[in-house]
């Protein structure tokens, strides 16, 4: 079974969506960004692109890929920001 957490963005809802067996969609309560696992990590990613300009999308993508690779190699940085007790050490 897979539980997929979604915020309440309009594009996360569809009237005729057919959810496959074994997948459960759970919507987070409105106005609770602290419950979204991605929220505390977004500033870590944004740091790589803040106050910069890029020649094009390829350059932007390259910078973001490097930043994400760094964060994957340094989970302590993410753990320190996110502070979720369930993150493996």
Secondary structure, DSSP 4 states (H G I P E B T S, - for coil): -EEEEE---GGG--TT--PPTTEEEEEPPTT-GGG-TTHHHHHHHHTTTTT---SSHHHHHHHHHHHHHHHHH-HHHHHHHH--TTS--
